[in-house]
Amino acid sequence: MSAPFGRRLADAVAARGPLCVGIDPHPPLLAAWGLTDDPDGLARFTDAVVDALAGSVAVLKPQLAFYERHGSRGLAVLEDAVARARAAGALVLLDAKRGDIGSTMDAYGDYLRPEHPLSVDAMTVSPYLGPGSLQPAVDTARQQGGGLFVLARTSNPDAGTLQHALVGGRSVAQVVVDTVRGWNTPGWVIGDPLPAVRDVAGRLGPATGSFGVVVGATLREMDLDLDGLSGPILAPGLGAQGGSVADLRRLFGSDRAVVPTVSRDVLAAGPDPAALRVAADRWTAELAG
Ligand SMILES: O=C(O)c1cc(=O)[nH]c(=O)n1[C@@H]1O[C@H](COP(=O)(O)O)[C@@H](O)[C@H]1O
């Protein structure tokens, strides 16, 4: 088994800064790069991003949908790119947003196994079949040293329609956060009372948990209690969706283990590898400032 994902993420962030760059080869972006919307264009795009950034950013986050739409040849492109990205030192977070009943969730969790053709360090998952439905993937993550990021309070404008709904006095998003907090506490199982808060600051450090939440950088205000999460917060919505580094500070303060993720704002700088690096470095510098 690899070292736990939370530990590996903390090491990567310490060495490279917290930036995650999303690899989202959507058709207008392929066209803007002068590439065809087919597996060949997809491979050129993906290889360029991996070659430019896998040696310098902490996390790369390929969006599975953009590979699946090209069928088996698209998945082959991704398998090759993921292996090269990991070999170059980047952690790979597969943006799959999967969630299903136990036996199927078990199969989705296989992305975290080293023998999977598309083996990754972590994946995004959706909790809307109930937090307990994700347990098989939690078990696999624990066995294999993988990580999960659970959708809690997403960056899209109508996210609150469901995520603000109240369940026993807590919002659905808060139930998700509290569940993930429990996963980061060994020995806790779904249904038990919540464990005592052990790491109020939730800082990245040796004790950082491998289970994170997704909370958009586009929120008008922080409407979640994230104290004691003891795991990372993936924060999408920067750049193209309007979020800024100032929004990150306003929403999360400076003590939380935030992994800001940017796709289009960096990718638009391509295909020149140097320009891609400059765009990513600009975010890294602003995050450090
Ligand atoms: O899980 C995600 O990464 C994600 C969660 C969320 O709340 N909002 C969100 O935009 N994303 C992903 O982030 C990527 C878009 O990033 P931008 O191009 O930077 O806006 C897409 O792959 C989305 O699926």
The ligand as an ORCA input file, in Angstrom:
! r2SCAN-3c Opt
* xyz 0 1
  O     -15.191     18.422     -8.469
  C     -14.847     19.394     -9.163
  O     -13.691     19.523     -9.531
  C     -15.813     20.469     -9.382
  C     -16.695     20.715     -8.353
  C     -17.479     21.880     -8.370
  O     -18.185     22.192     -7.424
  N     -17.397     22.699     -9.475
  C     -16.568     22.429    -10.526
  O     -16.521     23.243    -11.478
  N     -15.805     21.275    -10.534
  C     -15.011     20.907    -11.736
  O     -14.043     21.881    -12.043
  C     -13.868     21.954    -13.481
  C     -14.158     23.365    -14.000
  O     -13.101     24.190    -13.622
  P     -12.886     25.661    -14.272
  O     -12.641     25.476    -15.723
  O     -11.696     26.194    -13.516
  O     -14.132     26.416    -13.997
  C     -14.832     20.958    -14.095
  O     -14.132     19.741    -14.345
  C     -15.850     20.754    -13.011
  O     -16.448     19.484    -13.077
*
